[in-house]
Amino acid sequence: MTGNAISYTLLSTSDVQKIAPVSNVTLWRWVRDGKFPAPIQVSKNNFWRSDEVGAWMDEMSSRRAAPRQKAF
Protein backbone atom coordinates (compact mmCIF):
# COMPACT_ATOMS: atom_id res chain seq x y z
CA MET A 1 0.00 0.00 0.00
CA THR A 2 1.60 3.22 -1.08
CA GLY A 3 0.19 6.38 0.41
CA ASN A 4 -3.42 5.18 0.55
CA ALA A 5 -5.15 6.04 3.80
CA ILE A 6 -7.58 3.48 5.19
CA SER A 7 -11.01 5.06 5.45
CA TYR A 8 -12.79 2.27 7.31
CA THR A 9 -12.49 0.23 10.47
CA LEU A 10 -13.01 -3.45 11.03
CA LEU A 11 -16.10 -4.47 12.96
CA SER A 12 -16.37 -7.69 14.96
CA THR A 13 -19.46 -9.87 14.90
CA SER A 14 -20.65 -8.31 18.16
CA ASP A 15 -20.12 -4.82 16.69
CA VAL A 16 -22.20 -5.76 13.65
CA GLN A 17 -24.93 -7.20 15.87
CA LYS A 18 -25.16 -3.85 17.68
CA ILE A 19 -25.91 -2.24 14.31
CA ALA A 20 -28.16 -5.04 13.00
CA PRO A 21 -29.51 -6.74 16.12
CA VAL A 22 -30.05 -10.24 14.73
CA SER A 23 -28.87 -13.68 15.78
CA ASN A 24 -25.65 -15.24 14.54
CA VAL A 25 -27.68 -17.66 12.44
CA THR A 26 -29.60 -14.84 10.73
CA LEU A 27 -26.42 -12.82 10.15
CA TRP A 28 -24.69 -15.75 8.45
CA ARG A 29 -27.82 -16.59 6.46
CA TRP A 30 -27.86 -13.02 5.14
CA VAL A 31 -24.17 -13.32 4.20
CA ARG A 32 -24.81 -16.66 2.46
CA ASP A 33 -27.80 -15.25 0.57
CA GLY A 34 -25.93 -12.09 -0.48
CA LYS A 35 -28.19 -9.83 1.63
CA PHE A 36 -25.31 -8.64 3.84
CA PRO A 37 -21.62 -7.98 3.07
CA ALA A 38 -19.24 -10.89 3.50
CA PRO A 39 -16.68 -10.60 6.28
CA ILE A 40 -12.90 -10.54 5.98
CA GLN A 41 -11.23 -13.41 7.77
CA VAL A 42 -8.19 -12.47 9.82
CA SER A 43 -6.61 -15.54 11.37
CA LYS A 44 -9.66 -17.39 12.72
CA ASN A 45 -11.72 -14.24 13.30
CA ASN A 46 -14.26 -12.58 11.03
CA PHE A 47 -14.47 -8.82 10.61
CA TRP A 48 -16.69 -6.59 8.51
CA ARG A 49 -15.55 -3.38 6.86
CA SER A 50 -17.40 -0.46 8.40
CA ASP A 51 -17.84 1.21 4.99
CA GLU A 52 -19.56 -1.89 3.57
CA VAL A 53 -21.86 -2.19 6.58
CA GLY A 54 -22.63 1.53 6.26
CA ALA A 55 -23.49 1.08 2.57
CA TRP A 56 -25.80 -1.81 3.52
CA MET A 57 -27.51 0.42 6.12
CA ASP A 58 -27.96 3.18 3.51
CA GLU A 59 -29.50 0.68 1.10
CA MET A 60 -31.90 -0.61 3.76
CA SER A 61 -32.89 2.97 4.64
CA SER A 62 -33.55 3.87 1.01
CA ARG A 63 -35.67 0.75 0.53
CA ARG A 64 -37.73 1.63 3.58
CA ALA A 65 -38.17 5.23 2.44
CA ALA A 66 -39.17 4.33 -1.13
CA PRO A 67 -42.94 4.27 -1.71
CA ARG A 68 -44.29 0.82 -2.38
CA GLN A 69 -46.27 0.11 -5.52
CA LYS A 70 -49.70 -1.41 -5.07
CA ALA A 71 -50.36 -4.58 -7.01
CA PHE A 72 -53.53 -4.44 -9.08
C-alpha positions, -999 to 999 in steps of 0.1 A, spaced: 0 0 0 16 32 -11 2 64 4 -34 52 5 -51 60 38 -76 35 52 -110 51 54 -128 23 73 -125 2 105 -130 -35 110 -161 -45 130 -164 -77 150 -195 -99 149 -206 -83 182 -201 -48 167 -222 -58 136 -249 -72 159 -252 -39 177 -259 -22 143 -282 -50 130 -295 -67 161 -301 -102 147 -289 -137 158 -256 -152 145 -277 -177 124 -296 -148 107 -264 -128 101 -247 -158 84 -278 -166 65 -279 -130 51 -242 -133 42 -248 -167 25 -278 -152 6 -259 -121 -5 -282 -98 16 -253 -86 38 -216 -80 31 -192 -109 35 -167 -106 63 -129 -105 60 -112 -134 78 -82 -125 98 -66 -155 114 -97 -174 127 -117 -142 133 -143 -126 110 -145 -88 106 -167 -66 85 -156 -34 69 -174 -5 84 -178 12 50 -196 -19 36 -219 -22 66 -226 15 63 -235 11 26 -258 -18 35 -275 4 61 -280 32 35 -295 7 11 -319 -6 38 -329 30 46 -335 39 10 -357 8 5 -377 16 36 -382 52 24 -392 43 -11 -429 43 -17 -443 8 -24 -463 1 -55 -497 -14 -51 -504 -46 -70 -535 -44 -91 
